[in-house]
Amino acid sequence: MGLQICPKCKEQSFTWFIGGKFPVTTWSCFDCDYEAKEAESDKSSCENCGETSKIKLKDKEKEYSWCSNCNKTNDI
């Protein structure tokens, strides 16, 4: 599991873990403490880079799609 670029602070310190009472994938940034839950486990193709690495994330304020390959985000 490698570190990804955080969609909030843009540092390479974003990673995921599974835990808690209900097993949900949670993405967390070690640099800015940003946290988002994976809203859907299925990956889809990114319109920007074409890779199958786009997922839906949901934080306290919004739900959006994020590509772990090119770091493109889109509000949902």
C-alpha positions as CSV (number, residue, x, y, z in Angstrom):
1,M,0.0,0.0,0.0
2,G,1.8,3.1,-1.2
3,L,1.1,6.7,-0.3
4,Q,-1.0,8.8,-2.6
5,I,-1.3,12.5,-3.1
6,C,-3.9,14.0,-0.7
7,P,-6.8,15.7,-2.5
8,K,-6.9,18.4,0.2
9,C,-3.2,19.4,0.9
10,K,-1.6,17.9,-2.2
11,E,1.1,16.2,-0.2
12,Q,2.1,12.5,-0.8
13,S,0.7,11.3,2.5
14,F,-2.7,9.9,1.7
15,T,-3.4,6.2,2.4
16,W,-6.3,3.9,3.4
17,F,-7.2,1.5,6.1
18,I,-10.2,-0.7,6.9
19,G,-11.5,-0.9,10.4
20,G,-14.1,0.0,12.9
21,K,-17.4,-1.6,13.8
22,F,-18.6,-1.6,10.2
23,P,-15.7,-2.4,7.8
24,V,-15.5,0.7,5.6
25,T,-12.4,1.8,3.7
26,T,-11.2,5.1,5.2
27,W,-8.7,7.3,3.5
28,S,-6.5,9.5,5.8
29,C,-3.8,12.0,5.3
30,F,-0.8,11.9,7.7
31,D,0.2,15.5,6.8
32,C,-3.1,17.5,7.2
33,D,-5.3,15.0,9.1
34,Y,-7.9,15.0,6.3
35,E,-10.2,11.9,6.3
36,A,-12.8,10.6,3.9
37,K,-14.7,7.4,3.7
38,E,-14.9,5.4,0.5
39,A,-18.5,5.7,-0.6
40,E,-18.3,2.9,-3.2
41,S,-15.8,0.1,-3.4
42,D,-16.1,-0.3,-7.2
43,K,-13.4,1.5,-9.2
44,S,-14.3,3.2,-12.5
45,S,-12.4,4.6,-15.4
46,C,-11.1,8.2,-15.0
47,E,-12.2,10.6,-17.8
48,N,-8.8,12.4,-17.4
49,C,-6.2,9.6,-17.6
50,G,-8.3,6.6,-18.7
51,E,-7.1,4.3,-15.9
52,T,-9.5,2.3,-13.8
53,S,-8.5,4.0,-10.6
54,K,-11.4,6.4,-9.9
55,I,-13.3,6.0,-6.6
56,K,-16.0,7.9,-4.7
57,L,-15.0,9.5,-1.4
58,K,-17.2,11.2,1.2
59,D,-15.9,13.6,3.9
60,K,-17.8,15.8,6.4
61,E,-18.6,18.4,3.7
62,K,-19.1,16.7,0.4
63,E,-19.0,13.6,-1.8
64,Y,-16.7,13.5,-4.8
65,S,-14.8,11.2,-7.2
66,W,-11.0,11.0,-7.0
67,C,-8.6,9.2,-9.2
68,S,-5.6,7.7,-7.4
69,N,-3.6,7.6,-10.7
70,C,-3.8,11.3,-11.8
71,N,-5.3,12.8,-8.6
72,K,-8.2,14.5,-10.5
73,T,-11.2,15.2,-8.3
74,N,-14.8,15.9,-9.4
75,D,-17.7,17.0,-7.2
76,I,-20.7,14.6,-7.3
